[in-house]
Amino acid sequence: MEKISIGVEKHFCEECSLALRRFVGHMEGVESIDVEEGKIAIAFDNSKVTREALLKITKDSIEKLGYKLIE
């Protein structure tokens, strides 16, 4: 299992946090997703989903919800 951490510009509202957990958390290979203030931590099985694919989908989802990543 591998973990990634993504910084987000501002705190997620409750609805956005739930939406992100539902969408990304239900992807094949994702073991867990924690949405905390200013950070998203995802544990995943890299034999089922690549780090690059997971980062792209998560980034796209975050931006669609109106948030920006801290690079």
Buried (B, 14 or more C-beta within 10 A) or exposed (E): EBEEEBEBEEEBEEEBBEBBBEBBBEBEBBEEBBBEEEBBEBBBEEEEBEEEEBBEBBBEBBEEBEBEBEE
